[in-house]
Amino acid sequence: MAIKRKNRIRVVELFAGVGGFRIGLEGASDAFETVWSNQWEPSTVRQDASMVYSARFGSEGHSNVDINLVKTKDIPDHDLLVGGFPCQDYSVASTLSRSGGIEGKKGVLWWQIYRILEEKGDNRPDYIFFENVDRLLGSPAKQRGRDFAIILASLSDLGYTVEWRVINAADYGMPQRRRRTYITGYRRNSTIDRAVEKPEDWMRHDGVLAKAFPYDAKPGTLSEFTIDGTIPEVSDCFNKGRKNSPFGTAGIMRDRKVVSEDAVARYEGPVMTLGGNLVDESLVPEDFFISEDELKKWRYEKGAKKINRVSKEGYEYVFSEGAMGFPDSTDAPSRTIITGEGGAAPSRFKHVVETPSGRFRRLIPIELERLNMFPDNHTYHPDVSDGRRAFLMGNALVCGVVREIGKSLYRSHFGEEPVSTHPIEMSRDSQPKLDLGLFAVDSIPLVKNQRKKTFKLDVGKHLFIGFVKPDNQEYFLDGNTTKLYYTGKTKSFPSTVALNKLYYFMPYIKGKGVRDLYLVKVARIGNKAEVKPDCGDTDPRIVFELDYLCSLPDYEPVKLNIFNTYRDTLLGSVVKNM
């Protein structure tokens, strides 16, 4: 029987990505219930973010259709509309009749938000909550602040009071330096809108954003002005000919009247660091470590340089850039994650840390997830590569920021403290265990490989070595070519193993080592009773369906470096002469 909630805020999530808003809001209060979501990446066949979203939250109520093609009547009525609407390609604004306003493949998507709010009419949500890049307040360069003025004016015309803040997550103790613009809006005569008495006091002290993220005003930056004219007139004329945007990093607008100033973060609480989110060195897959030869290239990319170049017009100039800290400091919040974080190629912008043993390595996917305050392995999907997982985190937001704003919005609406049964983790285990709940929604195999009629060993493929307990050794030595290998109970299985990359398996026999090589046909959720029916143990475990390939001439001793039970490596590290 469904639990009846005392308080409920129905949420629609647009441009959902992998669900950062949903995680943040559910981490704030159980009252936030996502009733519909949409994620569509244009100009690409692969819809990785949508696949991850569906795998984590289920496909019911989730739309993987171009939002331009979604009819407003097909979007359920809701109380709160949220979304990190895309920020690229801002150009000129024209008329609303031709999807006007902020144009470009992604810039025009703002007008899909406007279209949905307008067409909802009297059923439009009481509250809105959006996220965008910090430069939104000053874009475009040729007419500073015009794009944001269009957004504010259009929301005002729809009857919303709007406040905004540029927030750097690290300024409030979170583990990543990530500056973003957060926008909240309250429909006229909604519960929160009626609480706004003096806009300046709301902006500084009493508002949803001020209570979530207190600040001190930067002296001499307070300004007040009105955004006049139709939307096309705002597009053509707002702040034209001036060098600086009139919008400060904190502000409020009501009836197109703007009060704004620059904010200085005020925070004295605990601070999360990059180091506090790293996993133990023994759990890091070998391909994330940087070889001595490659290290020289990384040092060059991170170092200061001056390079003579020639422009397209034939002018000679010197391109210069300063040095970056190398390796990254683990005693402070990380730098901003970008979409190009994945991949082994040396880069100026990717993170590199030094391990206790003195080796250098890149960040693995769950560490990137942690820096955005997502659950470990949130972006795991059998069809999503490590590089794409990094890309998804480069596009994501810091869930902790959404959580704090969600809590504040709840308090302002209901007048009581929120309660959540889905809290966001604040401290992280350096030896993280697999959370089976991540895979409960979708029953597809975690990995699936096809055996060919004739095979040639590929030393570059991933090999997983697993300890065989004494009571199971006879099973692995009986000569049968198909086997099931079950891990320890799932909660004791390392979550850093990239299951979707595994190809080979070798059982480790105590006192001997490894000899027999198998193909990992399928990795899935199963139980011990599949191998030993009489044991009655049906607790969930990872089960590998194996197909025998060949054997080494003799047992090869290896070291099990993950919990003294497993090793995740490459076939070439064990098989050298076959």
ZADO-511353 format. One record per residue: residue in three letters; x negated, y negated, z negated of N, C-alpha, C in turn. Coordinates in steps of 0.05 Angstrom, whole numbers, plus 5000, padded with zeros to 4 digits. Atoms other than C-alpha are relative to their C-alpha. Example, Ala and Ser with C-alpha at 12.3 -4.5 7.8 and 13.67 -1.06 7.14 Angstrom:
residues 2
ALA498250245000475450904844498249765000/SER501650245001472750214857501549784986/
end
This chain:
residues 578
MET498350245000500050005000498349755000/ALA501650244998497349325019500249834975/ILE500050165024495248874962501149725007/LYS498850274996499448234958498249794987/ARG501850205010494947634950501549764989/LYS498850245012496747064904499649765018/ASN500750224982493246564949498950125027/ARG500949904974491946655024499549775019/ILE500750204979488546235077499450165025/ARG500349854974489446525147498049865017/VAL502250114986483246415188499950105029/VAL500649934973482046405263497149915006/GLU502950064996474646435283499450005030/LEU500850034972472646165351497050005003/PHE502949994995465746255383498750154977/ALA500549865025465046775329497150114997/GLY502749885002458047035346500250274987/VAL499949745015456747615298501549974973/GLY498250025023461447345245498949854976/GLY501150155022457446845203502049854984/PHE497950145014463546425186501650204983/ARG498449805014467347055166498650104975/ILE501549915024461847305120499949794979/GLY500250225019461046625088502649954986/LEU497450065013468446515076500950234982/GLU499349775017469647225051498250014975/GLY501850025023463647115005500949784981/ALA499050225017467146494979502550084984/SER497549935013474046784964501450225016/ASP498349804987478547374979502449885013/ALA497750134989483846864998499649965030/PHE500550044972480446765066500450265015/GLU499449754985483347275114499949935030/THR500350054971481047275187502150165015/VAL497849874986487247425229499550035030/TRP500649994971484147315298497349885005/SER502750114994477247195328499550035030/ASN500750004971474247055396497049965003/GLN502850034994467247165421499650085029/TRP500649944971465247115495497549855007/GLU502450134990458346975522500149985030/PRO499850034971458846675592497450075014/SER502349964982454146845649498450244992/THR501549765007452247525620501950245000/VAL498349765000454848235629500150114972/ARG500249895027452548465560501349814980/GLN498750165021456948225503499050104973/ASP501149895025452248405446501349894975/ALA498850115024455147925395502750114995/SER497349895004462148175407499950294992/MET500349725008459948895402499350034971/VAL500850005028456648755335502449924983/TYR497750095015462748375311502150224996/SER498049795001467448945328499050244983/ALA501149785016462749465297500249944970/ARG500050075029462549085231502849964989/PHE497450095010469748835226502450155012/GLY497949874986473749275273501049845024/SER499250144976476849105340502849884998/GLU497350125002483848935315499849704995/GLY499950295002485148195324497549875011/HIS502450124989478548095360500249995031/SER499850054971478347805431497349965012/ASN502550034985472547885478500749915029/VAL499150114976475447445532499249705001/ASP500750284997473246765559502249834988/ILE498050165015476746265513501649825019/ASN498650164980478645855575502550155010/LEU497849844989483246435595502050094979/VAL498249915022486446555527502249794996/LYS497750185003493446265521500449954970/THR499750085028494845885457502250164986/LYS497849845012501246285446499050274991/ASP501049745008496946905440498249994976/ILE501650045025493046615381501949974977/PRO498250015023496546745315499949724986/ASP500150245017498646145273498250054977/HIS502049975020493546015220499749744984/ASP500350235018491545545163497349865004/LEU502750114998484145445179498850105027/LEU501449944975480745415247497049954997/VAL502950045004473245525245498550085026/GLY501649924977467645595296497549845002/GLY502450144993460545435314500049955029/PHE499650034971462345145381497449935013/PRO502650034986456645155432499349715004/CYS500950285002452444535434498449925025/GLN501750074978448644565500501549845022/ASP499050114976449544175564502049774997/TYR498350245002452943545538499449825023/SER500450194977453943075596501949784998/VAL498250235000459242565614502850094992/ALA497249955007466442515591501849865021/SER498250134982472242375638502850024989/THR497349995010479642525631500650284990/LEU499349755011482843075590501450185020/SER498549854981486943285650498350195016/ARG501849824986480743605682498050124980/SER501849895021478043925618497849804994/GLY502050215002474643265611498849984973/GLY501450035025470443005556497250095003/ILE502849925000463943345542499750235019/GLU500149804979462243725605497550174999/GLY502249815000457444285622501250274992/LYS498949735004458445045618500950044971/LYS499449955028458345035542501149754987/GLY499050255012459544295526503049975002/VAL497150034996466544325555501650174981/LEU498649835018468344865505501249854976/TRP498750165020469844315455502949965007/TRP497350064992476044175496501850244998/GLN498349775006478444885485501049994971/ILE499150055027478644725411502349805000/TYR498050214998482444095427502650115011/ARG497649894987487144465473501750184982/ILE498649825018488844995421501449844978/LEU498850165021490044475366502449845011/GLU497850164988494344045413502450175006/GLU497849834991498444615440501450144976/LYS498749895024499744895370502149814989/GLY498050195008503644255357500450004970/ASP499350005028507244275290498850234985/ASN501249765013504044955277497049994999/ARG502950015000496944705283499050034971/PRO500949945027492644895222499649744983/ASP500450235018492144445161497049934999/TYR502950055004484544525160498450105024/ILE502049914980478744575209497249984988/PHE502749985012471544745196498150095023/PHE501749944978466144715250497049964993/GLU502950025003458544775256498849945027/ASN501450074976453844475307497149924993/VAL502750095005446644255315499949724989/ASP500150265012444243645278499849775020/ARG500350214980442743265342502749915012/LEU497450084990450243245357500649714993/LEU499350285009450642585318498649795018/GLY501550194984445742255367500150055030/SER500149934972447342565434502249845015/PRO502449954984446642405491497949784996/ALA502150205004440042035493500649735013/LYS499550254986442641515542502449854988/GLN497750145012448741345499500450124972/ARG500249875026447141525427502750004984/GLY497649975017453041805386502650035016/ARG497649994984457941825444501550274997/ASP498749745001459342575441501450044973/PHE498849975026460742565366502449814997/ALA497850195001465141945374502450125015/ILE497849884985469342325426501350224983/ILE498949795017470142915378501649884978/LEU498550125022472242465320502549875010/ALA497750144989476942045363502250205007/SER498049804991480342665392501350144976/LEU498949885024481242975323501849814985/SER498350215013484042325295502649985015/ASP497550014984489042305352501850244995/LEU498449765007491243005331500949994971/GLY499050035027492442755260498250114978/TYR501949895020486142985223498349784988/THR502150145013481942635171497550185001/VAL502349834995474842875184497649904984/GLU502650065013468442895142497850185011/TRP502349844990461543135162497549964983/ARG502650025013454643265134497950165017/VAL502349854990447943455163498650134976/ILE501049855023445444005116497750175009/ASN502349824996438644335115500350214978/ALA499449795020440045005081497850024979/ALA502249975019433145015049500049784978/ASP499950215020434544355013501850084977/TYR498349915021439644734972499450294991/GLY500949755011435545344954500250245017/MET499649774982437045785014497450065015/PRO502649914991431546175049499049915027/GLN500950094973431045815116500449705003/ARG499750284993429745105138501649985026/ARG498250004976435645035185502049764996/ARG498350245001438944345196502350035020/ARG497649984983446044365222502149794991/THR497850185007452043895225502450174994/TYR497649865008458044155187502349804999/ILE497750184996464843845202502550144987/THR497549905011471143945160502249795005/GLY497750194995478043645175502550094986/TYR497649955015484643585139502349865013/ARG497750114986491243495174501549804982/ARG498650205015495142885153502250124983/ASN498149915020499343025091499650294991/SER500749745012496043695077499149954971/THR500750035028494243835005497449854996/ILE502650145004487043615013500149725011/ASP499850274989488643015057501349814980/ARG498750185019493242735003498249934977/ALA501850065022487442764954497949795008/VAL502050204991483242284996501249724995/GLU499050275007484441594964498149795012/LYS502050184990478141194977498050155017/PRO501949844983474141465037497250004990/GLU502850015008467441225010499650174976/ASP500249845024468641564942500250305008/TRP499749724991470942204978497450105013/MET502449934986464742205022497750054980/ARG502349995018459942104963500450194976/HIS499649865026463242454903502250215000/ASP497649845004470142754910500750205022/GLY499349854977470243084978499150294999/VAL500749724998469643814998497050035004/LEU502949974994462643715026498349894978/ALA501550125022460243264970499850184976/LYS500149825023462143764917498550255006/ALA501649764993459144344955497149945001/PHE502850084997452643974970499649714992/PRO500350285010451443364926497649865013/TYR502150164987447142804954499849734987/ASP500450295007444342114939499949855026/ALA500050174976445541564989497349875005/LYS502550144993439441295025500749705001/PRO499450285002439340555008500049865028/GLY499950174976441340065063501150145025/THR499149864976444540585109503050005003/LEU497050004999452040485093501049835023/SER498850154978456040275154502950075002/GLU497149954996463440205171500749895028/PHE499250094973466440145241502450165009/THR497649874989472440355283499350105028/ILE500349894973472440805344502449925016/ASP497850114985476840415393500350125028/GLY499549944972480040585459500950295005/THR499349724992482541195497497550175000/ILE502349824999478141815501498249935024/PRO501850084978475641615571498549744994/GLU501350255006474140915545497850044979/VAL502149935020470341205485497650125015/SER502149874985466441625534498449805016/ASP501450194983464741035578498549784984/CYS501050245012463440495527498850034972/PHE500849995028461940755457496949974997/ASN502850045007455240485431498149965025/LYS501650034976452940335502498049784997/GLY502150205001446339975508498549984974/ARG501450015026444140105436498250244998/LYS502049805002438140515417500750224980/ASN499549815022440740865354502950074997/SER497349925005446841255337501049874974/PRO499050135025451440915286500850204979/PHE499149805019453041575252497750084982/GLY501949895020449341745188500450294996/THR499949715004448142445163502250084981/ALA497649955015454242385117502149805009/GLY498050194992460842085135502850104999/ILE497249935000468342085137501549815020/MET498450164982473441845189503050054994/ARG497149985002480841695179501249795017/ASP498750194982485241375231497949855017/ARG502250104984478941265272498249804986/LYS501750185016475840845217497850174987/VAL502349845008468841105201498549864977/VAL501950085021464841045137497750205000/SER502249814995457841335143497549894987/GLU502650075011450941345111498250245003/ASP501949785000444641765109499850124972/ALA499949855025444442295055497250124993/VAL502449865010438542545012500950224981/ALA499049775015439743234984499349984970/ARG500450005029440543294908500450294991/TYR499849725008438943994883497750074981/GLU502049935019435244274823500150304992/GLY499749725007436945014825497850185010/PRO502149814991433045644844499649985030/VAL500750024971429645684912499350285010/MET500649754986429646294958497849955020/THR502350034983423346414998499950215022/LEU500549804979421046785060499050264987/GLY501149765013416947255016502050164984/GLY498049865015422947424973501950165017/ASN498249864981426447695035498550205017/LEU501649804985420848135062500350284989/VAL499949725009421048895059497250104995/ASP502649885005415449335034498650075025/GLU501649954976409849415084500350285010/SER499849724991410650165085502550065016/LEU497549964986417650095113500149865027/VAL500050154975415749655172499150185023/PRO500849834976415650025240497349905011/GLU502750064991408650045270500049795023/ASP500150184977410549655333500449704992/PHE499850285008411649025291497349894989/PHE502750095009404348995269498549905025/ILE501650134979399448575310497250115000/SER502749894998393048895335497949784999/GLU502250205002386248555327499749855027/ASP500250134974386048415402502249805004/GLU497750184996392948105403499949764980/LEU500150215020391447695340498649755011/LYS501350244988386747245380501949845016/LYS498050144984392447065426502049854983/TRP498150135019397046915368498749754987/ARG501450235012391746455336499949775020/TYR500150214979391146085402502749865002/GLU497350114997398645985408500749824976/LYS499350155024399245735337498149764995/GLY502050215005393045275341500549745015/ALA499950264987392144555361498750035028/LYS501249984973390744445435500649755016/LYS499750214981389843925488499450115028/ILE500249874973391044135561500549795021/ASN499650184977390143725624502150125019/ARG497949914982396343765667500749795021/VAL499150184979399343465730503050025003/SER497150004998406543255735500950065028/LYS498949954973411143405794499549775019/GLU500550244983409942695818497049965005/GLY502850014995402442815817498449844980/TYR501550155021400642425754498650194981/GLU501549845019395242715710500649904971/TYR499650075028396542735635498950234983/VAL501149815020394143095572502350094983/PHE498049885018399043565539498650084974/SER501249935026397543625465502150084980/GLU498249925022400643965405498250074976/GLY501549955024398444025333500150294992/ALA500149735010396744655295502450064982/MET497949905018402045065260498850184979/GLY501149835022401045425194500050295010/PHE500249724992398546135208498350154979/PRO497349904997400646595179502049834986/ASP497950165013407346325155499850044969/SER500149995029407546155081502450174990/THR497949835011411446675041501149884973/ASP499250135026412146204980502149785004/ALA498150214995417145735013502150115019/PRO498049914979423445795057498750025027/SER501149964974422046015127500549765018/ARG499350194979421845585189502750085013/THR497549944986428045555233499650245019/ILE500049784981429446205269501149905027/ILE499050084974430146095344500850255016/THR499049774984433246545398497750165012/GLY502349864989426246725424498350144979/GLU501549885022424147035357499250295006/GLY500649714995424247755384497850045020/GLY502049924981419148125425497249984990/ALA502849995010411748275416498249795012/ALA501850194987408947735462499349774981/PRO500850225017404847205425501549745006/SER498350244997408746565413499349804977/ARG500450215020407845905377502249994979/PHE497650045017414845935347500850244984/LYS499249765015415546655323498650004973/HIS501249985026414246805250498050234999/VAL502049795005408047205230499349984970/VAL500849995029406547425158497650184997/GLU502349835007400347735127501050194978/THR499149805019401648385089498050034978/PRO501949965022398448585023497550155008/SER502449854991393749045061498249835018/GLY501650184983391248455103500750015029/ARG499149994972394848635168502049775005/PHE498150214992399048135206502350145015/ARG497749884986406048285231502249795005/ARG497650164995412447995260502250084980/LEU497749945017419047985223501850215013/ILE498249804990423648585231502949894999/PRO497350124998431148485246501349954973/ILE498550055025433748565175498849774984/GLU501250245013428748035151501249755012/LEU498850234987431547555202502949974991/GLU497350015010438547735179500049884972/ARG500250105027436547595107499649704999/LEU500650295000433946905125502549845007/ASN497450124995440946745151502150094979/MET498349905022443847085088502350185010/PHE498249784992447347645127499350254985/PRO500749745011447748355100497850135016/ASP502049844986441948815118501350165022/ASN499149854977442949125187502749925010/HIS497450104990449048705201500150015031/THR500050004971446948655274499250275013/TYR500749744989445249395281502350105018/HIS498249874982448649725340498450185018/PRO501749824983446250325381499249885027/ASP500550114973446549905445498749724999/VAL501250275002443249265418497150034991/SER502949975005435649225420499149814978/ASP501250175020431148915367499849715010/GLY500350274988429848325414502749865001/ARG497350135000437348195422500949944972/ARG499250055028438348255347498749744991/ALA501450255007433147705338501449765014/PHE498650214985436747295392502649924986/LEU497550055014443347365355499649844974/MET500650155024440147115291499149715006/GLY500850274992437146525328502449835007/ASN497550144994444246335348501949974976/ALA498249985023447246455279499749764981/LEU500250215021448446005219499250134974/VAL500749905027446446075146502650044985/CYS497449935012452346435114500449874973/GLY499850125026450746135046501149725001/VAL498950274997452445435071503050025003/VAL497149964996459245675095501350084974/ARG498849915025460446025029500549774981/GLU499750225019459245394988502249815009/ILE497950184990463744975033502750144997/GLY497649855004468945525031501049994971/LYS499250025028468945524955501149734993/SER499150275006469644774953502749955013/LEU497450034987475344785003502250144985/TYR498149855016478845314962500849854975/ARG499550155025478144914898501749755006/SER498550244993480744284932502950065007/HIS497349924992486844654960501650124978/PHE498549865020488745104903499649904971/GLY500450115027485844734843499150204980/GLU501049795019482545354813497450125012/GLU502449884991476145754818500550245019/PRO499749774981475446244877498750254989/VAL501149745008474046984867499650165026/SER500649844976470747434919499050274992/THR501049725003469748184922498050075022/HIS502049964979464948084980497749794997/PRO502050215005459347664949497650045019/ILE502450004984453347474991497650064982/GLU502349925016446947794965498049764998/MET501950225004442247284934497150114995/SER502749875003436447764917499950245017/ARG500249784981433748284964498050214991/ASP501749775007430648964954497750025020/SER502349974982423649044983500050285012/GLN499749734988425449774995503050065004/PRO497149994997432549705022500950285009/LYS498749754993437050315028502349955020/LEU497950024980442050445083502849974987/ASP497250055009449150175071501850145020/LEU498349844983453850695100502449845009/GLY497750164994459450185099499749855026/LEU500550144975456249835158500950165025/PHE499449824978457850435202502850134998/ALA497449865005464750625175502149935020/VAL497950094981468750225226499950155026/ASP500449894973465950535289498650274998/SER501049725003464751285295498050085023/ILE501949934978460051245356497450094988/PRO502649915010453351605348498149764996/LEU502050215006447751175318497850015021/VAL501949974977443151445373500850245016/LYS499349774982444251895433498050015022/ASN502049964979438852175479500850245017/GLN499349784981439752625540497550165007/ARG502349834992435153215551500050055030/LYS500349944971432453295621499250295004/LYS500649724994431653965656497050064997/THR502949985004424153855658499249754985/PHE500750235016420853395608497049965000/LYS502850075003414253035602499849834975/LEU500250145026412152795533499149715005/ASP500550294997412152035527498849914973/VAL501350075025407051825474500949734989/GLY499150275008410151125472502850004987/LYS497349985012416951385447499850034970/HIS500049985029418851345374500450284990/LEU500049745013417751955330500849964971/PHE499250005028421352065264499250264987/ILE500949775014418152545215501550024974/GLY498449985025422452815158499150244984/PHE500849805019420653215097502250224998/VAL498249775002423853915094499750124972/LYS500049895027425754145024499550305001/PRO500649725000423454845004502350185007/ASP497749824995430555135007500949985029/ASN499150034972431054915080497750075019/GLN502349954983424155115106500550255018/GLU499549764985426355815128501849945024/TYR498250074978431855495170498549875023/PHE501650134979426655085208497950185012/LEU502149824990422055675218501150265012/ASP498849744991427056195244500050035030/GLY500349974971425656065318502349905017/ASN497750104984432455785339499349735011/THR500950244986431955215388501849754994/THR498350235008437754775362500149994970/LYS500050035029437654495292501649754992/LEU498950245013441154005246498249934977/TYR501650105023436853585200501649794986/TYR498650205015440353215145498149864980/THR501750165018437152665104501050034972/GLY499050025027437752545031502649835001/LYS497550155000444252215011499549725011/THR500450234983445251605054498949764984/LYS500950235015444051104998497050024993/SER502949985005436951374992498450005026/PHE501450004974435351305067499249715006/PRO501050284995431050695087501649875022/SER498450134980435150185125498349865021/THR501750134980429049925163499550175024/VAL500549824978428650535208502049925023/ALA498350074977431250325277501050265013/LEU499049744991435550925289500450025030/ASN499549994971437350725360497550015017/LYS502549984984429950745380498850284997/LEU501249745005428651445354500450195024/TYR499949824977427151965408499150294993/TYR501149745008422952525378500350044970/PHE500049945028423252885311498150234995/MET501749785009418253325274500650064971/PRO499649935028419853695209497350034986/TYR502549995016414553625155500350234980/ILE500049775019413054275118497849954979/LYS501850065022409854165050497750195000/GLY502449845001402654405046498950075027/LYS500949944973402154475122499949755017/GLY499950234983404353845157502150035022/VAL498049994978407853795225498950175023/ARG500849844977407854265284502149995023/ASP497949974980414554325320501249735008/LEU499050254989417153765364502850045011/TYR497249994991424553645376500849745013/LEU498750234990428653165417502349934981/VAL497750085015433552755376502349955019/LYS497750034982439852865416502049804990/VAL498050175013444552515367499249954972/ALA500250065029443852155301502849884993/ARG497250085007450552055265500450034970/ILE499349965028453952045198501150284997/GLY499049735005455052755172499550084971/ASN500449915028453753185110498550275000/LYS501649765004449753765082501650265005/ALA498449764997455554255086500150095029/GLU500149924972454754265162497850215004/VAL502249814998448254655152500450224980/LYS499649805022449955005086502949984991/PRO497150025006457555095085500750084972/ASP499349915026457455445018499349804978/CYS500950185021454254854981502249814991/GLY497850185008460654444982499249714999/ASP500950285002456553794988500949855025/THR499050154977460353325034499449704997/ASP500850285002457152675012498749915026/PRO501150094974455252255073497049985001/ARG502850014995448352315101499649945030/ILE500750024971444752165167499450285009/VAL500549734989444952805209498849965028/PHE501350004974440252905268500750275014/GLU499649774984442453395322497550035018/LEU502649974988435853675349499950235020/ASP500449804979433554065410497050045002/TYR502849935000426854425408498749955027/LEU501550064975421654185459497550175002/CYS502549864999414854485442498749994973/SER501450005026409754605387497149935004/LEU502950045000402654375371498650274996/PRO501449745004397354925371499950084971/ASP500149945029397054875295501249764985/TYR498950225015399854455239498149764998/GLU501550255001397553725238500749864974/PRO499350145025396953395169500649715006/VAL499350294998400352715166500949904973/LYS499250135025402052225111502949895004/LEU497350105000409352085096500049734984/ASN500550265013409251335081502649864991/ILE497550135008416651175071501350174978/PHE499049865023418951395001498850284997/ASN501449745000413951975010501750225012/THR498149814989419452305050500249985031/TYR499750044972419452005120497649855012/ARG501950174985414951695173501349925026/ASP498950114974417351255231497649905015/THR502450064985411851225283500450055029/LEU499949944972410151345356498950285004/LEU500949734995409152035385496950015004/GLY502950004995402051845407498350004975/SER501650005025399851765334499650284990/VAL500249735010400852515323499250195023/VAL500549824978400752855391498049865019/LYS502150134983394252695428499150185023/ASN501049834979392453305469501950235006/MET498149804992398553665496500749965029/
end
